[in-house]
């Protein structure tokens, strides 16, 4: 995150309040200014084709882990 006061890109998170909107309190390592950022979920409809192609490697990895877990349970 870039500091809005001095434009340094070395900032660190000093606290987080989690919820539907995450609030992060950050401190710049250059000018020592503290500032707050907000993260909000942008919910919108995405086609399943897009999601499957975009996240294929993660889906494959999840399925592989699930298969291994299922095989392990069946061996018991």
C-alpha positions, 0 to 999 in steps of 0.5 A: 500500500502506498502512503498517501502522505509521502508516496512511499510504498513501504507501509505495514499493517498495525491493526485490522478490524474484520467484518463485512468491510475490513478496516486496516490501520497502517503505518508508513516506514518512511514518514511514520504517518498512520492512516486507515484503509478499507476493504469492501467486497464487490459482489457481482454475478460472474459466469461459472465458465469464467470462474472455472477457467480463471481458477482452474489450478486452484480447483484442481488442487482442491479436488486432488486434496479432497480425493486424497482425504477421501482415499485416506478415510476409506483405507481406515 
